Amino acid sequence: MPEDKMQDLLESLLKDEDVLAVMLARKNEVSVSPPPDRFKLRDPAIFGTLQSTMNDFFTVIEKFSEQGLDKVYFELGDYEVMFFLISGDTALVAIIPTLANKGLLEVEMENTRRELKKLIHQ
Amino acid sequence: MMRMEFGIGVSNNWDPEKAAEEALGKALQMIKTKPKFILVFSTIHYAKKPKGLQILLTSCRRNLEDIPCIGGTVVGFISPEAVHTRGVVVILGTGDDFYVKAFYSPLSRLSPQTKGRELAEKIRNELKSKEYTNKLLLLVLPGASEPSIINNRRANQFYNFVCKFMPRKIQWYTRDIITSTASKIFNTGPGGEEETLSSMQGILPDYYFYGLSTFDNIKGKEHYQFYNDNILRGSTVALAFLTNKKVSLRQDVPVVPISDKFPIKKGWDDYFIDQIESQDATQKFLEIRKWPEEYVRDARIDKVSKTSYYFPLSYTTNDRTHIFPAGMFFGNSFFSNFKIKSNEIQFCITSLKKILDSFRGHIKSVKNPSFLMIVTGFHVIGIAGDKLNLIKRDLDTSLGNKPYCVLFDVGEHIKMPQEDLFTSDYSLNLLAFTNEQ
């Protein structure tokens, strides 16, 4: 099942000490993520807020997708949220510490995004 | 006579045994005969599991235990298969027209000049009967590690607090004792790579040197060198590669100075800069860069590397410009991983465009390689992030399906026969093997 393989990919990403939480967010659908009790967030509420606002966020993303919107980053206190868009209504989302080395993580986020894209288009 | 052939395989499986099996399997499929040497480079992630690195290395050498092997931990790598900042890459070489032998010098960090000399004498003595046109040493050396006492936030805050009341000279004296002691007891601090290799070059003047310094995932805490089945720390490993075929080495440093020269006062063995233009080095650095103090308030490589590591510094000696980072801030001084051998420095910049142009220059310089390797600093990962795929695309387009590998480290070292060693950060050094004479 592609969803099992997606879980494996997300869990592999989560094993990195600087990836505190991760999900595959899909507009108007339940997101795919490892169990939240495996996340490393000191403030777990942040993940709940992200999940519940994703549909609103996708509304904004869709407006830019024709212009080639590829990634979005924003800082939230001690965290940074990385969105790697897979399509206008699907994104790989990771929460990392603000002071994590983003370059290192971007490489593996990109690899994961490419693998997820292959699974989604199967 | 069988031509030189190279195989390369990669894995980013978290399990070290599976990763090794996968990477080795792919590399073996690319060559027709048993390899004559193995290079293994991995990221530090396998060290998180007890004996993980040992399992990885042993598994990479399964059924090849009699084949010389060197390698070490790196920050990331690019291969024809993928770009990774987590995983392992195995490179195999085979063919008739070369001879290889692996050597090592344990704990070279602690007495680099003596250990370098001993290593070079051993290489010279064991290989003096081998008559080949080109003699190359592939070298893997220990990069700098953050001394644990400085890594400790409380100790660091205490030192910063006490500095406010200490006269400068007493601060520097105290700092020198702390770093000197920490370096010896904990096997941390600078890797001593330049001293090791400088001692070797006089004994091996007819050799090419091509080397890199190991590192971890930019935390500066632990990293390792591999020699056959051994995981080493603070040590130098070398693979002597002797051949009548052509070997190409090329160096570039895609960094430009953007300031005048500033006079400096150095400390602790020329690794620290204590003052710039007679002012506290940290404050003056911030003033010149126009940065707020919180960027460098804590002396932690992972925090500093987010900013200052991408804004290098340089000094010039004998018409050669060496680039180095403001790697770690400790009180009113900052520290570099290499000795600063001048009393003047300049501020510099680099950029992704310069780095891409440098890669392209290297690729154009080599015709029909059978294998190509480029070593460069980890700052490229920080600057490029997932745009490392642009570098991969250029390499794939130019080299077709030829094997290649780019390794990201914390220091690059290069020497041509009868010329002086050149050690620097932020450089891009190429090594290419061909089947031409």
Interface residues (C-beta under 8 A of the other chain):
Chain A: S12 K15 D16 E17 L99 A100 N101 K102 G103 L104 L105 E106 V107 E108 M109 E110 N111
Chain B: N12 W14 H45 K48 V75 G76 A82 V83 H84 T85 R86 N217 I218 D302 K303 S305 K306 I381 G382 I383 A384 G385 D386 L388 N389
